[in-house]
Amino acid sequence: MGEETDPWRALRQGLADLGGGQPPTPGSGRLGAALALFREVDGDLELLLTRRRDDLTHHPGQISFPGGRVEPGEGIAEAALREAHEECDLDPTTVEVLGTLPAFYIPPSRFWLQVVVGGWSAPHPLLPAEAEVAAIVPVRLGVLRDPERWRVVRLSTRGESWAWDLDGGHLLWGATGMVTAVLLELLDPEWHGGTELAELPADREVSPWATEVALPRAGPARLRGTPEVAVGALHAAPGAGVGDAARVTAQAVAQLAGPTARVVVLAGPGRTGEVGIDAAAVLLEAGRDVTVVLTAARALPEALADRVRLFGGELPSADVVVDALTGRGLRGAAEGAVRDVILALRGSGAPVVAIDLPSGTHPEEGLVGDAVAADVTLALVAPADGLFRPGMGPFVGDLYLVGHGGRAGAADPIVRVVADDG
């Protein structure tokens, strides 16, 4: 990098001021690390980005930083450099770490992400990993400062955020776009010339989340051995009773966690909460370690009397979580204790089973605010239209229908809902 010039000093100082070295997240939340790597090219800085393969389950085709999960015992910088080596064949010894950004939460993937910022002191040829990276996409800051490239993305859960139309039809947006905007701000607080996102014309608004891989989620079923039914072949079903729904929920939990797993049931005041509480009773009877967390006081089975607590700001440790907060009862953004529980769940890396609908989502509109991101969703009647709205796939995970009336009227206890052929 030679003699340090103003941009490098600005990055170092800005990162130090942000305090990126602080602990990233409480609890056992899943933590990822990414590398934002800069190098000097013809008097400008260039940022190293990648484009993910189009056939990946998570974030297909998106522009991103090299990165991935932090392994046990691994430091943030160590993980970011390892991932960059695995994805791009980057030699870690050619990178000078300048600092780290504070971690932030990415709701769809339920990961806390911490970005390591580096300077590429000895650039060399890179090679994208064939299994994950479709292309390496270097972008000069001059391109990001070009007003013709600016776009705006509006998401109900995150408000407005910057996006950029890059060469080759690539769109830089999402978590990577948010981080890029922060880095530009550190380098030059006036990089956008005072233009606010709300001032961008309507033709600059983009909705990339509306074209992401749609629900149902592709890939192996998380609940093994479950019959499959295509969306178009779903039959009307009377709906599962509370007892049946509770038993199926308990069976799903048993598949996702071992016999000694700690199960936490998050129960709201309505019928969905009743299903969660009855599922907790079934699990307790089977010898499971169960804790029920309520958002409001309600009647409970006597067997659960010493297993229940009112939410007080933190959630107990869990190996699997049952989301029985709202189901279809929500008609606006989550508020009060329900929203507080949803936010507290960000500190857990445990798999989540949502009953009927991930809490915080609207049964017709889908995402309307902060929401639970589930690994498994168990619909108790015909799946709500909101489950199929754009952007909902990562929040729903695997979709199952309890008590589906198929096979000449016989009811399967549970079926997995899959995409129609073709």
C-alpha positions in Angstrom: 0.0 0.0 0.0 3.0 2.2 0.3 2.8 5.6 2.0 -0.6 5.9 3.6 -2.8 8.5 1.9 -6.0 10.3 3.0 -8.5 7.5 2.1 -6.6 4.9 4.1 -6.3 7.2 7.1 -10.0 8.0 6.8 -10.9 4.3 6.9 -8.7 3.6 9.9 -10.0 6.5 11.9 -13.6 5.9 10.9 -13.5 2.2 11.9 -11.8 3.1 15.2 -14.5 5.7 15.9 -17.3 3.2 15.2 -15.8 0.7 17.7 -16.1 -2.3 15.5 -14.1 -4.4 17.9 -16.9 -4.6 20.5 -18.6 -8.0 21.2 -20.9 -8.6 18.2 -24.0 -10.2 19.7 -25.3 -11.6 23.0 -26.3 -15.2 23.5 -25.6 -18.0 21.0 -26.7 -16.1 17.9 -25.2 -17.2 14.6 -22.2 -15.1 13.6 -20.8 -14.6 10.1 -17.7 -12.7 9.0 -17.1 -11.0 5.6 -14.2 -9.2 4.0 -14.5 -5.7 2.5 -11.2 -5.5 0.6 -9.9 -2.3 -1.0 -7.0 -1.7 -3.3 -5.6 1.4 -5.1 -6.2 1.4 -8.9 -5.3 4.4 -11.1 -5.8 7.0 -8.3 -9.0 5.5 -7.1 -10.0 2.8 -4.6 -11.5 -0.4 -5.8 -13.7 -2.7 -3.7 -13.7 -6.5 -4.2 -17.2 -8.0 -4.5 -18.4 -11.4 -5.7 -21.6 -12.6 -7.4 -23.1 -15.7 -5.9 -24.1 -18.6 -8.2 -27.7 -18.5 -9.4 -28.5 -22.1 -8.1 -27.6 -21.5 -4.5 -30.3 -21.9 -1.9 -29.5 -18.7 0.0 -29.1 -15.3 -1.7 -28.8 -16.8 -5.3 -27.2 -14.5 -7.8 -26.6 -11.6 -5.3 -23.6 -9.4 -5.2 -21.8 -9.9 -1.9 -18.6 -9.7 0.0 -16.6 -12.9 0.5 -17.7 -14.3 3.8 -19.4 -17.0 5.8 -19.9 -18.6 9.2 -17.4 -18.0 12.0 -16.2 -21.4 13.2 -15.8 -22.3 16.9 -12.6 -20.8 18.3 -12.1 -18.6 15.2 -11.6 -14.8 15.4 -13.6 -12.4 13.1 -10.6 -11.4 11.0 -9.4 -15.0 10.8 -12.8 -16.2 9.6 -13.2 -13.4 7.0 -9.7 -14.0 5.5 -10.3 -17.8 5.5 -13.7 -17.4 3.6 -12.1 -15.0 1.1 -9.4 -17.6 0.5 -11.9 -20.4 0.0 -14.2 -18.3 -2.2 -11.7 -16.3 -4.3 -8.3 -17.9 -3.7 -7.1 -14.8 -1.9 -3.8 -15.0 -0.2 -4.5 -13.8 3.4 -0.9 -12.7 3.9 -1.4 -10.0 1.2 -4.1 -8.3 3.3 -3.6 -5.6 5.9 -6.6 -5.5 8.3 -7.6 -1.9 8.9 -10.5 -2.6 11.4 -13.9 -4.0 11.7 -17.5 -2.6 11.5 -19.9 -3.2 14.3 -22.0 -6.4 13.8 -25.5 -6.1 12.6 -28.4 -8.5 12.3 -29.7 -9.8 8.9 -33.3 -11.0 9.5 -33.9 -13.3 6.6 -30.8 -15.4 7.2 -30.8 -15.0 11.1 -27.2 -14.2 11.1 -25.2 -11.4 12.8 -22.6 -10.2 10.3 -19.4 -8.5 11.2 -17.4 -7.0 8.3 -13.6 -6.9 8.4 -12.1 -4.0 6.3 -8.8 -4.6 4.7 -6.2 -3.1 2.4 -4.8 -5.3 -0.4 -1.1 -4.6 -0.1 0.1 -7.1 -2.7 -2.7 -7.8 -5.3 -2.6 -11.0 -7.2 -4.9 -13.0 -9.6 -8.0 -14.4 -8.1 -10.0 -17.5 -8.9 -13.7 -17.8 -8.0 -14.7 -21.0 -6.2 -16.8 -22.9 -8.7 -19.2 -24.3 -6.1 -20.3 -20.9 -4.8 -19.0 -17.9 -6.7 -20.1 -17.2 -10.2 -17.8 -14.2 -10.7 -15.5 -11.8 -9.0 -16.8 -8.2 -9.4 -14.4 -5.4 -8.6 -16.1 -2.0 -8.3 -14.3 1.4 -8.2 -15.6 4.0 -5.8 -15.9 6.4 -8.7 -18.7 4.1 -10.1 -20.5 4.2 -6.7 -20.3 8.0 -6.6 -21.9 8.3 -10.0 -25.6 9.5 -9.5 -26.6 7.6 -12.6 -25.8 4.4 -10.8 -27.9 5.2 -7.6 -30.9 3.1 -6.8 -33.2 2.8 -3.7 -34.7 -0.3 -2.2 -37.6 0.0 0.2 -38.2 -2.9 2.6 -40.8 -3.1 5.3 -38.4 -4.5 7.8 -35.4 -2.2 7.2 -36.8 1.0 5.7 -34.9 2.6 2.8 -31.4 1.6 1.7 -29.0 2.5 -1.0 -28.4 0.2 -4.1 -26.3 0.6 -7.2 -26.7 -0.5 -10.8 -23.4 -2.0 -11.7 -21.9 -3.0 -15.0 -23.1 -6.3 -16.4 -26.6 -5.9 -15.1 -25.5 -6.5 -11.5 -27.4 -4.9 -8.7 -25.6 -4.1 -5.4 -28.2 -4.0 -2.6 -29.2 -5.6 0.7 -26.8 -6.1 3.5 -23.8 -5.7 1.1 -25.3 -2.4 -0.1 -25.8 -1.2 3.5 -22.2 -1.9 4.4 -21.0 -0.2 1.2 -22.9 2.9 2.1 -21.3 3.0 5.5 -17.8 2.6 4.0 -18.5 5.4 1.5 -19.6 7.6 4.5 -16.3 6.8 6.3 -14.3 7.8 3.3 -16.3 10.9 2.4 -19.4 12.0 4.3 -20.4 14.0 1.3 -20.0 11.2 -1.3 -23.7 11.6 -2.3 -23.5 15.4 -2.7 -26.3 15.8 -0.1 -28.8 13.7 -2.0 -31.2 11.8 0.2 -32.7 8.5 -0.7 -36.2 9.9 -0.6 -35.2 12.4 -3.3 -34.4 9.8 -5.9 -37.1 9.6 -8.6 -39.6 6.8 -8.8 -37.8 5.2 -11.7 -34.8 4.6 -9.4 -36.7 2.4 -7.0 -36.0 -1.3 -7.4 -37.5 -4.4 -5.7 -34.9 -7.2 -6.1 -36.4 -9.2 -3.3 -39.5 -9.6 -5.4 -37.6 -11.8 -7.9 -35.7 -14.0 -5.4 -36.3 -17.8 -5.4 -39.9 -18.2 -4.3 -41.4 -20.3 -1.6 -41.5 -23.3 -1.2 -37.8 -23.7 -0.3 -35.9 -26.1 -2.5 -33.7 -28.8 -1.2 -33.9 -31.7 1.3 -36.8 -31.6 3.8 -35.8 -30.6 7.3 -38.5 -33.0 8.6 -37.4 -36.3 7.1 -39.7 -38.9 5.6 -42.6 -36.4 5.1 -44.9 -36.9 2.1 -44.8 -34.0 -0.4 -47.7 -32.2 -2.0 -47.3 -29.6 -4.8 -48.8 -26.1 -4.2 -51.3 -26.6 -7.0 -52.5 -29.9 -5.7 -53.4 -28.8 -2.2 -56.9 -29.8 -1.2 -59.2 -28.0 1.2 -58.7 -29.2 4.7 -60.9 -28.7 7.8 -57.9 -27.5 9.7 -56.1 -29.2 12.5 -57.6 -29.2 16.0 -55.5 -27.9 18.9 -54.6 -31.4 20.1 -53.5 -32.7 16.6 -51.5 -29.5 15.9 -49.8 -29.8 19.3 -48.8 -33.4 18.7 -47.4 -32.6 15.2 -45.5 -29.7 16.6 -44.0 -31.9 19.2 -43.0 -34.4 16.6 -41.4 -31.7 14.5 -39.4 -30.5 17.5 -38.3 -34.1 18.2 -36.9 -34.4 14.6 -35.0 -31.1 14.9 -33.4 -31.8 18.3 -31.9 -34.7 20.2 -33.6 -36.2 23.3 -31.7 -34.0 25.7 -32.3 -30.8 23.8 -33.6 -27.7 25.6 -37.0 -26.6 24.1 -38.3 -23.0 24.5 -41.9 -22.4 23.5 -42.8 -18.7 22.9 -46.6 -18.4 23.5 -48.9 -15.6 22.9 -52.5 -15.1 24.1 -54.5 -16.6 21.2 -55.2 -20.0 19.7 -51.7 -20.2 18.3 -50.3 -19.8 21.8 -52.7 -22.5 23.0 -51.2 -24.9 20.4 -47.7 -24.0 21.6 -48.6 -24.6 25.2 -50.3 -28.0 24.5 -47.2 -28.9 22.4 -45.0 -28.1 25.5 -47.2 -30.4 27.6 -46.7 -33.2 25.1 -43.0 -32.7 25.0 -42.8 -32.5 28.8 -44.7 -35.8 29.1 -42.2 -37.3 26.7 -39.4 -36.3 29.1 -38.2 -33.2 27.2 -36.6 -30.2 28.9 -39.2 -27.5 28.1 -39.6 -23.9 29.1 -42.7 -21.8 28.1 -42.2 -18.0 27.7 -45.4 -16.0 27.8 -46.0 -12.5 26.5 -49.1 -12.2 28.8 -50.5 -14.2 31.7 -52.9 -17.0 30.7 -54.4 -20.2 31.9 -52.0 -23.2 31.8 -52.0 -27.0 32.3 -51.0 -27.8 35.8 -48.1 -30.0 34.6 -46.5 -26.8 33.2 -46.8 -24.7 36.3 -43.1 -24.7 37.1 -42.0 -24.5 33.5 -43.5 -21.1 32.7 -42.2 -17.6 32.9 -43.4 -14.2 31.7 -41.0 -12.6 29.2 -38.7 -10.2 31.1 -36.3 -9.0 28.4 -34.2 -12.1 27.7 -34.9 -15.6 26.5 -33.6 -18.8 28.1 -31.0 -20.8 26.2 -32.5 -23.2 23.7 -31.6 -25.9 21.3 -34.9 -25.5 19.4 -37.6 -22.8 19.6 -41.3 -23.0 19.0 -42.8 -19.8 17.7 -46.4 -19.7 18.9 -46.7 -15.9 19.4 -49.2 -14.7 16.9 -49.9 -17.1 14.0 -52.6 -15.5 11.8 -53.8 -13.1 14.5 -51.5 -10.2 13.5 -52.9 -7.5 11.3 -50.1 -4.9 11.5 -46.5 -4.7 12.5 -45.6 -6.5 15.8 -45.6 -4.2 18.8 -45.1 -4.3 22.5 -44.0 -7.6 24.2 -44.4 -9.6 20.9 -41.9 -7.4 19.1 -39.6 -7.5 22.1 -39.6 -11.3 22.0 -39.0 -11.3 18.2 -36.0 -9.0 18.7 -34.7 -11.0 21.7 -34.8 -14.2 19.5 -32.0 -12.6 17.4 -29.6 -13.7 20.2 -30.4 -17.4 19.6 -28.9 -19.6 16.9 -31.4 -22.4 17.6 -33.7 -23.7 14.8 -37.2 -22.3 14.9 -40.6 -24.0 14.3 -43.3 -21.5 13.6 -46.9 -22.5 14.2 -49.2 -21.5 11.3 -47.3 -18.3 10.3 -44.0 -16.9 11.4 -44.9 -14.3 14.1 -44.7 -10.7 12.9 -46.0 -11.5 9.4 -49.4 -10.6 8.0 -51.6 -13.5 6.7 -52.3 -11.7 3.5 -49.5 -9.2 3.0 -46.5 -11.1 4.3 -43.7 -8.9 5.7 -45.0 -5.8 7.5 -42.3 -5.3 10.1 -40.0 -7.2 12.4 -40.7 -10.9 12.0 -39.5 -14.3 13.1 -37.3 -16.1 10.6 -38.3 -19.8 10.9 -36.6 -23.0 9.8 -39.9 -24.8 9.7 -43.5 -23.4 9.4 -46.4 -25.7 10.2 -49.6 -24.4 8.6 -52.7 -25.5 10.6 -55.2 -24.8 7.7 -54.6 -24.0 4.0 -51.4 -22.0 3.9 -52.0 -18.3 4.2 -51.5 -16.2 1.1 -48.9 -14.1 3.0 -46.6 -17.1 3.1 -46.2 -16.9 -0.7 -45.5 -13.1 -0.9 -42.2 -11.9 -2.4 -39.4 -12.0 0.1 -41.1 -14.4 2.5 -39.2 -17.6 1.6 -36.3 -17.1 4.0 -38.7 -16.3 6.8 -40.9 -19.4 6.2 -38.2 -22.0 5.7 -39.7 -25.4 5.0 -43.5 -25.2 4.7 -45.6 -28.0 6.0 -49.4 -28.5 6.2 -50.9 -30.3 9.2 -53.8 -32.7 8.5 -53.8 -32.4 4.7 -56.9 -34.0 3.2 -55.3 -35.8 0.3 -55.1 -39.4 -1.0 -58.9 -40.0 -1.6 -59.8 -38.1 1.6 -57.2 -39.8 3.9 -55.5 -37.2 6.1 -51.7 -37.3 6.3 -50.6 -36.0 9.8 -48.2 -33.7 8.0 -47.1 -33.0 4.4 -44.4 -30.8 2.9 -45.6 -28.2 0.5 -43.3 -28.1 -2.6 -43.3 -26.1 -5.8 -45.3 -27.2 -8.8 -43.4 -29.0 -11.5 -42.2 -26.6 -14.2 
